[in-house]
Amino acid sequence: MGLVVQKYGGSSVADAEGIKRVAKRIVEAKKNGHQVVVVVSAMGDTTDELIDLAEQVSPMPAGREFDMLLTAGERISMALLAMAIKNLGHEAQSFTGSQAGVITDSVHNKARIIDVTPGRIRTALDEGNIAIVAGFQGVSQDKKDITTLGRGGSDTTAVALAAALDAEVCEIYTDVDGVFTADPRVVKKAKKIDWISFEDMLELAASGSKVLLHRCVEYARRYNIPIHVRSSFSGLQGTWVSSEPIEQGDKQVEQAIISGVAHDTSEAKITVVGVPDKPGEAAVIFRTIADAEINIDMIVQNVSAASTGLTDISFTLPKAEGRKAIDALEKNRSGIGFDSLRYDDQIGKISLVGAGMKTNPGVTADFFKALSDAGVNIELISTSEIRISVVTRADDVAEAVRAVHSAFGLDSDSDEAVVYGGTGR
């Protein structure tokens, strides 16, 4: 039997009973002959509580110290889990991200992994131990400072370790039974997907699906690491994410025309009003945003007014980056030459994802008809070969998701999807 990397989210280790339940599952994998590396998130809402505490102390905490604070949550989880495993009669060693060899760049609060050198992990495995690694964190290559990978970064830690250790599979344990055709908290009749390609999962993750982080799937595709998304609260088979379809029993799982419907209410929209319609203006706007280290999503430019030669450019970005983006644009107002800025954080994005869309005419028409029948107004549209995304009012998102899900026959005929925890991570 080979090496398995398991990742457990905050809802799975939310309390002492959860930690003991997870320890039993890990020991079971060890008894089945696997070498086991485990990545853990902070317990329950610990990270949110630490963020709240930091904001009470300082409205703008320094990035280095903020990272030092936030990594405490995962260190608590890893130590407690190692204790629980030892109590079951098996040896376990816990490691921080830096001890595990997770090397990152120097961008605090959203660092990217540069390299993984898991020498201490390999030694622990060779000695017959279970290795427990604190997720979401690493150490910067130049200054050797503690860094964090951004929210949901434990998924990326797990896949990066799986790639570095040449693991057979990376198992992501969460509070639902796998990847569903929509968020089961919004669509009660969402279906569990047995297998989904890296490409479709990337689009779902980028479009707001919370069960897997986009960077985690990107990393898995690059190193061809199969991901098995399952619940730590049940023993059911979950969803396989890989480059090729898998076989279950005597049949191969086929890819559906439509993989699912994702939504995201964590974005805001900025409209740059009165931009001179001439070459280079858009480049200056988005260079300003890039220099502020802000990622953007959808972009739409209006047709310029013939009388004024001016146009409007709208784009979406994370709400958390809204103020920084506005400040950066205002600072460069003279260089860009726009009239004004409009900011709107009451928007939501709905996306339909599926590789089969390329070869099935009418998908786009059916998508927009479903939204129309639900009385949902569309503000922005963006497409790729396997995705259609629209921006609507935030209040319309849940109804829009349910309408599109039903219109494409994705509703399950069986029981409602079970959400065992409360966060989806």
Order of alpha helices (4+ residues) and beta strands (2+ residues): beta-alpha-beta-alpha-alpha-beta-beta-beta-alpha-beta-beta-beta-alpha-beta-beta-alpha-alpha-beta-beta-beta-beta-beta-beta-alpha-beta-beta-alpha-alpha-beta-beta-alpha-beta-beta-alpha
